[in-house]
Amino acid sequence: MVAPEAAPSVNGQTAKESTRQATSTQAAAPDSTVNQVAEPKATPEGSPKATPLGTDAVVRQALNTLGAAPSGSQAPNPDSSPAASRVQAPGDAPVATASPQPEPELKQESTSSAGQNPDKSPERKQDGQVEKSACATCGGFHGHLDGHVFTCQAGCASGNCIPGRPPCNLPLNECDTVVGSFLTNLYQCICCPDPCYEPKWEPAAYASLFADYARPRTVTRLRYDNLEDMTQPDRNQFWINNVTPSRLPRRPISNLFARLQQVYIYQEAAGPHGSLFVEYPYRQINQSWAPTQAGFGDVNFGIKSLLFDCEMLQIAFQLRTFMPSGNFKDNLGNGQFAIDPSILTSLKLGPETYFQGQFGNWVPLGGPGGQSRIAGGIFYWFMSLNQVLCCLTPDSPLIATLEMDGWSFQNGGFIPTILPSGMIPHPIPHDSGISFFNIGPGLRQSICNRVDFGGAITWATNSADHWAQPWFRFEVRFLF
């Protein structure tokens, strides 16, 4: 029979068309699920059902159309878009796909980097003659900072100038002598200083036990003095008022001597270029002509001003004023007002060697216990050569000092003998042209630039005329 045989053919074609229609529907609507595609449409009655093999082929074709990978196959690239697999209809306009443009992005990144770091911009030209002024190695252009001050070193005078430092025009560029080298370095320090120099406290520069330090700093200091065998204790009324016995002797007393011990509390409040200070002593004096006395002495106070400051040299002016606050009748004070102007200096001789000095003049102004025949002015000087011996830690140097001091008496005198009548002998020895000199070693230990302590001892060069023989001094400083 022909009709029954043709029916499967027609029905089979109908099934294929149904499958093609389902596939087209899934392609037009990509958001539909796979289950909807996998379910075949119902066939008319009498038509044969699709075999399982045909159903799997339909599902695979639908998945390929949707861009999904069947199970067991390699997953597609996640960057690929389903719209890229869509078949374009003939009547649709072409759609321009956005593709990455690496060159503009790189250019934008380069522009951003150039804005953050202008020095690395490709448009900026590099000049090898320009040096940075960030002071990466401060003082590296100053040879005298690492060498001796009495040798001519490479500095700005030789054309080795860094940005921010003016050139030097030396009047005499002669470095073949010690004096010429020193003057050359001093000229550079004054006229074209190092712009990288930062003022700071150098322990070795201010290690002297007798000379006051030039740089103002907030300091609390405790000091102890012990003056042994003072043969002229009342000379110029500097230490005590005069030699007055508690009772008149029956016969003249000569070869007078005394021992003076004194503890000082010193406080200084400082700014960058100046300071104020006050000092109050407590003393005990053992006298050969009177009983031992003890009590507070004459208070003194003053100001300090830093006049010049560079790494090679510091110069300061100090003015100290003495008040007769101690009981001068018991020789706890001298009984008169006095002023004491002085110049303080510190000179860097080498990397770890310094010269420290103080030059002043003590001037009595009179007072309740002043005696014009004895009181007189004194020009004095202290010098110290400071050398770093070793460092327990990088911030804790041990410093040795060589202390020297001199006292030149301008006028005044002293009482050499006590008469039975109690009168001052006449004439009294005058001080004009007489000087005292002392010399001795010292040692100071600095700890992290916060605390230092040390001591020194000096002996008089003249066994007959001197302040003390010997003179001990110990002190501790708290630095803020």
Number of C-alpha atoms within 10 A of each C-alpha: 5 6 7 8 9 11 14 14 12 11 18 17 12 15 21 14 12 16 21 14 13 20 21 13 14 20 20 14 11 16 9 13 12 16 9 11 19 19 12 17 12 10 15 11 8 9 16 13 15 13 8 9 8 13 15 12 12 21 21 18 15 24 20 14 20 23 19 15 14 13 8 6 8 8 10 11 7 7 6 10 11 13 11 10 13 14 10 12 8 7 6 7 8 9 7 6 7 6 6 8 8 9 9 10 11 11 11 12 12 15 15 13 13 16 12 11 10 13 12 14 16 11 9 10 9 11 7 6 5 9 10 8 12 9 15 9 8 13 18 15 17 20 17 26 19 15 16 19 24 19 19 22 21 15 23 23 19 13 11 13 18 20 12 13 16 16 18 19 15 14 8 9 14 14 17 10 12 14 13 17 21 18 20 24 26 18 17 21 19 14 14 19 22 24 15 17 13 11 12 9 12 13 23 26 28 21 31 30 26 20 21 21 23 28 29 22 21 16 18 18 19 18 19 18 17 20 19 18 18 20 20 23 28 24 25 30 26 22 19 24 26 28 27 17 18 10 10 16 14 9 10 12 16 12 10 18 19 20 19 22 16 19 20 19 14 18 19 21 16 19 13 11 15 19 19 20 19 16 19 16 21 18 22 19 21 16 19 15 19 15 11 14 14 17 16 18 27 23 18 21 18 18 19 26 22 21 16 15 21 17 19 20 20 21 20 22 20 22 16 19 17 22 18 21 18 22 20 20 15 22 26 26 27 33 29 24 20 20 18 19 17 21 21 25 27 27 19 23 23 17 14 19 18 24 23 28 26 24 19 19 19 20 20 22 14 17 14 11 20 21 17 14 16 22 26 25 22 23 17 19 21 22 24 28 23 27 23 21 12 13 14 11 10 9 13 18 23 22 24 24 25 20 24 22 21 17 19 18 23 19 18 21 23 22 23 21 17 22 17 14 12 15 11 17 14 7 9 15 15 19 20 15 9 12 17 18 19 22 20 18 17 24 22 25 23 22 18 14 15 14 17 21 19 21 21 22 20 21 19 21 13 13 11 11 16 21 25 25 23 18 21 19 19 19 18 18 18 15 16 13
